[in-house]
Each structure stands twice: as structure tokens, then as C-alpha cells.
């Protein structure tokens, strides 16, 4: 089991050369197709490369960050040094990429009718803007505007420049923004962040006075002092306003991406605690972060593990960006009890034991997208339970994102539509909840999740009515 970058067969059809990564980077291997023998030719440890034979099949070229050449007969590698320049007509390249997008969208769009748009005429109307565009920011915007005429999700142009700026680090703390003095007051230490350790003296109310010896002042942004500090030992100076005590602690700040993950886990943990409190431990709570394998494994583990004894479960799909999990969710939550395993007079397990066979309810919101529209739709269509929350826009298509000749540019083609038995598509078909609940900002900032509380109350009502 390994990751293959590329493979090629020699001109005689006797030997397979391939680039495979087992531990680090890719290495060059060969496999004798007649004798079924495999051997390592060269330890390259390259991050990526491709293979190409010359026209006579005598030499194998390894094309990656460095170029190498190997005689197929002699199996001796030599490095190819080169210095090349290319003059590129960027306007002509944008014209070519524009034509390519137009052709690909017409060829693979999930509906042959192109949502009623005269695509040939539409692309001609947008083509007239090309001579006035001289950068990829505007070109991506042009593609987005043109593709937006199709009134469909999962498309648009994206420009992702190669250049990256400074990265701001994070201390893993939440702050009291009502604090008026010098420095910044700590409101909360986020679990598993840099300061979540037994040796810290930091607690809510502690004030950060300096970072790496530089004062944290009222008229400067704290985060300017954390520039490029991720995973770097950083000196943070604190004081306790009540006792006057001052001290220093050294931590390694984390990236903002890592901090976002910690905040997500905090959000899930808070909602799980609310469900437990409001239901007096009778209900479980799972949040499907994304419609992918990792999220499915997490909720599967929670359902059949810590929530196995619960009477029901709240399934939260809010803020899910999609993937493809609707069939798995349907199977997981459609179990119907048909046996009970008993050991010496004690109930040990209900069957099916690998599916949830108790009541459930699902939360959705306006931020659900793609398969996070399709999954609640399937849940409702199969009558697995009620939907609670806000309407979800109809965005259920599957997409092919394609990188253009200029690799900083990407566009999307919705290639698969999902048609109901009635002949309508889920795309552009809004999914309304069974119970409409809109969370208000005034309530959310106080920590009250009205949609979640409603789901708990409704599921308990359903369970009690069946007793």
C-alpha cells in the first residue's frame, strides 16, 4: 500500500517503472512483469515527479522539481541541468482559458438545457470584456459573473495567487473586549490551546502586559506582536490585577487554522453539554462537521459509544459545507430494532447493533451547502425524523473543480444533478424545515441556541408520546 505519483511501461512491455511513496517522498521502482519481481532502483525522496520516455523508448526522464535522465538499459541516473526562459502572451492565454471554460461547461454541465440559458450567446456577450482585462483577479471575476448566469451552485472562477503573506499566530485565549486598561484581559483559556496546561498560572482575569518584551497597549492590535510566531517559543508577560503579581510564561503559539479547530471542538462540546442538561441525560448530540469519512467515523463512534444508552439523538448538520454522505447517514439512522441480545437475564445489546435504531431529530440552517442540503432532504424524504431550523438553499449537485493552464485559476462545473421521482432536481429547490426556528443574534451572544433547545424539546415530546 503506497501512494503512486506516476508509472510507465518500457517499449518492450517487459518492465513497469513507477514512482511510489511509502514513508517520505517518491522513489523510483521497477517491476518485472514477466518474473513478477519488484526492486527499488533509486531513492529519490522527491515531493512530486512524473515519468516520460523519449520517442525511441531508450531513456526514461524523471520530471519534477529537478530533471533526471536514466538509460533504460543501464539504469544509471544522471541529473539534467538547464536554464530556460519563456515569453508568454498573457492576454492570449486568458483568451484560450476563457474558450476552454466555455467548452467544458457546455460539454459537462449536468443539465443539457443549461438551465434555459443560451450559452453560445451568453459567452459571446462576456467575451467582449476580455480585451480590457489585464490581471487574474479581474479574469476570475469575469468567469464568476459569466458562470453565475447559469443560476447554479458549485461553480465560479477562483484566483489563488502563489504569493503568501505573513502568518499571524494565536495564543489560544479568548479576551474580554470590554476591558479598558493597558494590556489585554484573558476571558477564557481554550481547551488544548498553548495555555491549557497544569503549570500555567494564567486564569480568567489575568492581563497580558507584554509579548516578547514589547508592551501590549490600548492603541495597538495585540496580534501585530504575534506575527510569524506560530510554533516558536514566545515570552508572554502577565499580571494579576487583584494581587499585583507579575510573571512570565513561555509558550509556542499555534496557527489561526489550529485555533479555529479548537473553537469548533469547543462549540460542539458546549452544545453536547446543553443537550445533556436540557434532556437530563436522555439524549445524545452529534455534529456532522463535513460530509466526509472523518466526520462519519466521529459520529459513528459517539452514537454507538458514549450515546449508546441514550433514548434519542440530536443530529446537527448546521454550517456543513458538503461532501457526499447522504446515503451513509440514511443507512446509519434508519435502523429498526428486530432482536435483543440477552446474557443471563440482562439485556446486552439491541439489534441492529451497528445502526442507530432509536428516535432522532436533525438540525439544519441557512449555512448548509451542497450535500448538507441533500442529507437533510434524504432524512426528511425517508421519514427518519423531523427537521428543525432554517430553510436550506437548493445546492445539491456534485462538482468537478478544474485547474486551468495558469494554475492560480480554478473553475467549477456542476456535473451531476439529483432528480427526484417527480422529475424535479434538488438544485435550486429550497428545503424547508418541519419546525422553523431562526436563531437571533441577541440570543446567540448570550450562549442560548434556540434551534438546539427546540430540537431537544421536540424529540423528548416525541419519545414520551410513544411510551
N, C-alpha and C positions, 0 to 999 in steps of 0.2 A: 504494500500500500504506500503510494507516494504521489507527489504532485508532478505531472508531466508538463514541461514547457513546450517541447516540440519533438517530432520524430520523423525519420525519413529512411527509406529503403534504398540500398545501393543499386547500381544499374543491372546487376546480375540477379537481383531478387533473393540474394542469399543472406544478407545481413541487415538487421534493423539497428540503426543508430538512434539514440534518444537522449534527451536531457531530463534528468529526474532529480527531485529534491527530497531527501529523506529527513535530514536534520537541519542543515543550514541552507545554502544556496543550491543552484542546479549544477549537476556534474554530468559529464559525458559518459554514456554507457553504450555497449553494443550487445546484440543478441543474435546468435547464430540460429537462423530459422530452421536449418536442416538438423543440426545436432541438438537444438534446444538448450544451448549453453549461453549463460549471461556473464559478462565481465565488465568491470569498471575500467574505462580507457584513460580518463583524466579527471582529477579532482579540480574542478573549475571554481566552485563556490561562488558562482555569479548570480546576481539578483534576477536576471531575466536574459534569455537569448533565444534566437531562432536558428534553424538549420537550413542550409541550402547547398545543393550540389552544383558544380559547374556543368556546362552543356554536355560534356563528354562523360560525366559521372566519375571522373578520376580524383577530384578534390572536393572535400567537404568543408564548407565555410560555416563558422560559428559567429553569428551576428548578434552582438549585444552592446553593452557599454564599451567593450573593446572588441576588435575584429580578430579572429584567428582562422588559420587555414590548416587543414590536415590532409595529407595524401591518404586516400582510402586504402591503398596497398601497403604503404609503410607505416601508417598510423602514428605519424610524428606531427605534433602540433607546432606551429610557428605563429608568432604574433604579426599582424599586419598593421604597419604604421601608415597613417595617411593624414593629409591636411586638405580639406575641401571647403569650398565656398559655393553658395547657391544664391543666385539672384531670383527673387520671387515677385511676380506682379500680384500684389495683394488684392487689387480690385478684380482682376481676372479670377483669382482663386475664390473670392467671395461670390462671384457670378456663377462659377462652377458649383460651389456648395449650395447656393440657392436653387439651382436647377436640380441638384441631387435630392434636396429635401422635397421639392415639388413632386418629383417622380416617385420617390419612396412612399410619400404619404398617399398618393393616388393608387399605388400598387398594393399597399398592405393595410390601409385603413379598414377597420373591422366591418364597416357598412359600405357596400358598393355605391350606394346613393350619396355618400359623403355628406350625410345629414341635410340633403337638399341643396347643397352649395355647388354652384357651377365652378368647379375647381380650376378649370383651364382659364376661365375669365378672371377668377379671383387672383390667381398667381400672376396673371398679366398685369392686373391693376397694381399689385405690390412691386412688381419688377421695376417700375419706373423710378422707385426710390433708391435703387442700388447705386446709380452714379453719384449720389450725394452722400454716401456712407463711406467713411474712411477709418473706422475702428470697429473692433469686435463687440464692444458694449452696445453700440447702436445696431450692429448687424443682428445680434441676438434678440434685441428688442423688435426689430423688423420681423424676424421669424416668429416671435411670440404673437405679435399682432396678427400676422397672416394666419397662423395655425389657430389662433383664437376665433377666427371667423367660422371654424367648424363647430363651435359650441360643444366642446367635448373636454373631458378631463384627460390627464396623463399625456400632455403634450406641451409644446412651447419650446423656445430656444433658451439655452443657458450658456453663459460665458463664465468660465472659471480660469482666471489668469494664473500663470505659474508662480509669479512672484508672491512671496508670503511676508507679512509684516511681523512686528514684534508680538510675542505671545504673553499675555498677562496671566500671572499665576493667581492662586486663590488659597487663603489660609483655612478654608473650611469652617468659617464662622458666619453667623448672622448677626447683624448690628442693629442697635437702637437708633433709628434715624431721627428721633425726637431729642436726642442728647445735644445739648447746646455748648458744652465746654470744649476745651482743646482735646485733641485726640478723638478716638472712636470707641464708643462703649459696646462691649460684647453683649448680645442678647441671648445667643444660644451657640453651643458647641455642637456642630452637626456630627452625627454618629459616623464613625470610621474615617473622619477627617484627621488632619495633622495633629490637632489638639485633643483628640479623643484617646487619651492615654492616662494610665494610672499616675504618672509622675507630674502631670501638669498642675499648676496652682490656679490656672485660669478658670473662671466661673462667670455666669451671667452677672453683669455689673462691673466686671474688670474693664479697664480702659487701656487701649493701645496708645502709647505715647510716642514711640519711635520704631522704625523699621530699618535695620542695618545702620543705626546711629542717626538717621535722618528723622526730624520731627514730623509728626502727623498733625497738621494744622487745620483750622476751620476753613481756610480759603484754598485748600489743595485737595485733590482727589486722592484718597488712600491708595487706589490701585496703581497710580503712577510709580509708587515705591515698590511695586511687585512685578515690574516689567522684567521679563526674561528670568524669573526666579523659580520657575517650576522645577521640582526635584533638585533644588540647590539649597544648601544649608543657609538658613536665613535667621538673623538675630532679631527677635521681637521683644520690645521693652514694654512692660505693663506697670500699672499702679492700681491699688485698691483704694478708691475714694473714701471709703468708710474708715479704714485703718491708717491710710497714708503709706502703706508698704509698697515698695517698688522692687521689681525683679525682672530678670531676663530669661527668655527661653529660646532655644534653637530648634527650629523645625524645618522640614522640607515641604514647601507649598506644593499644591497639586495644580493640574491644569483646570481651566474652566469646564472642559468637557468632563473630566473626572468629577468635578464638583456637581455638575448637572446630574450625573448618575446618582450621587449621594442624595441630592434633593428629591430625585424621583423615588428612591427607596424610602426616604422619609415620608413622602406623600402617601405611598402605598401603606406603609406601616401605620400612619395616622388613621387612614380610612378603615383598615382592618380592625384597629382598636375601637373605632366608633361603632362598627357593626357588632363587634363582640359586646360592647357596653349597651347599645340600644336593644339588642336581642337577648341580653342576659346569657350570652354564650351559645345560643341556639343556632346561630347562622355563621357561616364562613364567608370570606371575601377573597376574591381573586381579581387581579387586574391584568388584562392581556395587553402588554406593552406594545407589541408588534405582532402582526400575523405571520410569525416565523417559528422555526423549530425551537429556538431557545425559550421563547415565551411559552410555547406549548408544554415544554418539559417542566417549566416552573409551575404552571397552574396544575398540571397533571400531578406533580409531586405534592402540592399543597392540598388538592382535593382528596386524594387517596391517602394522604398522610395526616397532617395536623387537623384537617377538617372532616376526616372520615366519620366521626361520630356525630357531626352536626346534622340538624334536621333539614337544612337547606343551604343554599349558597347564593350570594350576590355576585354576578359576573359583570365586571366593569370593562367596557371597551372604549371609554372616552379618551380622546386625544390620540387614538391609534392611527398611524399613518398608512396601514395596509400591509400587504404581502399576499399570502394565499393560505388560509387556514379554515375556510368556512366548512369544508367537508369534515375536517378533523373535529371541529367544535360541535358540529351536528352529531357526529357519532358519539363523542365523549359525553354529551349531556342528554342523550336520548335513551339511556338505559332504563329498562323496566324490570323490576325485581321478579325473578322466577324461582329462586331457591334461597334457602338459608343454610349455611354450614353450621353444624352444631357439634360441639365437643363436650361429652359427658354432661348434657343438660344446659350448656352455656352457649348462647349464640356467638359464633366467632366471626362470621362474615356473610354479608348478603351477596347474591349473585344476580347479574354480572358484577364481578369484583374489580373489573378494570374499566368500568364506565360509571359515571355518576347516575344513580337511579333514584334520586330524591328530587324534591322541587327546587327550582332555580328561578332567578329573575335577572334580566340583563339591562345594564345602563348604557345609554348612548348619548352623544352630544353633537353639536354643530361642527366640531373639530374632527369628527371621524372622517376618514378618507379611504377611497379605494375599497379594499377588502374589508375594511372596518365599516363600510356601508353594506357589502354583501353578506358578511357574517350575521349582523343583526337581522337582515332580511330573511336569511335562511332560518334563523332561530324563530322568527315570527311565523314564517310560512309553514314550518314543520310543527307549529303549535307546541314548542318546547317550554314556553313561558311568556310572560309579559315583557314588553319593552317600556322603560321609564327614561325620561329625559327630554332632550330637544330633538327637533327634526334633523335628519342627516341628508345632505345633498346627494343626488344620484351620481355617484362617481365610480360605479362598479364596471371597470374594464381592465384588461391586462395590457401591459405596455411593453414595447421594445424601445429602450433608450439607445440611441446610436451616436457614437462619437464621430465627428466629421474629420475631414482630411486635416484641418487645423485642430489638434487635439484639445484645444481650450474651449471648443464649441461642441455642445451636445443638443440633440433634439429628440422628441418623443413621438412614437406612433402607437396609438391605441389599437392593437392588432386583434384583440379578442373581445367580443361583446357577449353579454349574458342575456339570453332570451327566455322569457317566461313561457309557460304553457299557453298563455293567451296571445302570444306573439309579440309582446312588448319587450323592450330592453330595459335593464336596470339603470343603464346610463341615462342621466337627466330625469330619472324618476325618483322624486323625494320620498324618503322613508319616514313616516310619522310614527311617533311612539304611541303605545296604548294609553300611557298616562303622561300627559305633557307637564313637565316641570322645568322652569328656567331658573338657573341659579343667578341670583342678583349679586353684583359686586359688593353691596353693603353687607350682605350676609357672609359671603366668601371670606372677606378680610377679617371677620371675627372667628373664622375657623369652622363655620357651620356649612356643611354640604347638604343643601336641601334635597337635591336629587337623590343622594345616597340614603338620607333618612326616609324619604318617601318609599324607596325601593325596599328598605328593611321592613317598614310598617306594612306594605302591601304583601310581601312574601309571608310574613308572620300571620297576617289575616287569612291568606290562602291556606297555610298549613293548619291553622286552628279550625278552619271551616270543615276540614276533612276528618277531624278527629271524632 
